[in-house]
Amino acid sequence: MVGALTGYPAAQHHIRARWDVQQNDDGVYLIAERDGEIVGQTILLRQSKYDEVRADADPAEINALHAYVQRQGVGTALIRAAEAIAENDWNRSAVGLGVALDNDRARALYERLGYVLWSGPRVVDHWTEQDADGTVVRIHSDPCDYLLKRF
């Protein structure tokens, strides 16, 4: 998969980082495939990356959901797969995720699937964009609403 992204060095590093999370047993890297092509991906983390969320709700966490085709059920399928792992394999009672304040389409999907606004404060998603060799390209700090689904 990484080799297919030769023109996208930042994506290569991102995929390698997700694979490392899975190899360390800190999460599961989920990839949606249709007819031999990757149509979506996300990672399910065993615990939230936000301290305040962990202290309050301690959910597993869906991070950076990407559906490369829209309105074809890819996002829903990835979320349902993540929920099944969290609830059935990890015995977790909740799954959460951060959604950017301006991402209305994603928010509508999550709410349709039963996610509600967490009662705590907004979270700030800090992440680093890197080239394939790990060189930092940009540091992001994005305010997000945190949505939670309890089982």
Secondary structure, 3 states (H helix, E strand, C coil): CHHHHCCCHHHHHHHHHHHHHHHCCCEEEEEEEECCEEEEEEEEECCCCCHHHHHHCCCEEEEEEEECCCCCCHHHHHHHHHHHHHHHHCCCCEEEEEEECCCHHHHHHHHHCCCEECCCCCEEEEEEEECCCCCEEEEEEEEEEEEEEEC
